Amino acid sequence: MTDDRESRIRDRAFELWQQEGSLDGRSLGQWLQAEKEIDEEKDEVVSEDGPNPISLNEDRKGAPN
């Protein structure tokens, strides 16, 4: 896990903890939720950068040359 990703997850998990009333016993759930949100953000940024070159090659497999 990169330091930046882990830091972003930690910050988001803390925000979730605060939003949920700062209750104990939910740290794993909050961490996993934060991890999911951060990874989804990353996926959105990657998809905005354009198509994945690998998927383009797969799309061309059945196409005539």
Residue pairs with C-beta under 8 A, 6 or more apart in sequence:
5 38
5 42
8 38
9 31
9 34
9 35
9 38
10 34
11 34
12 33
12 34
12 37
12 38
13 27
13 30
13 31
13 33
13 34
15 34
16 30
16 33
16 34
17 23
17 26
17 27
17 30
20 26
20 30
46 52
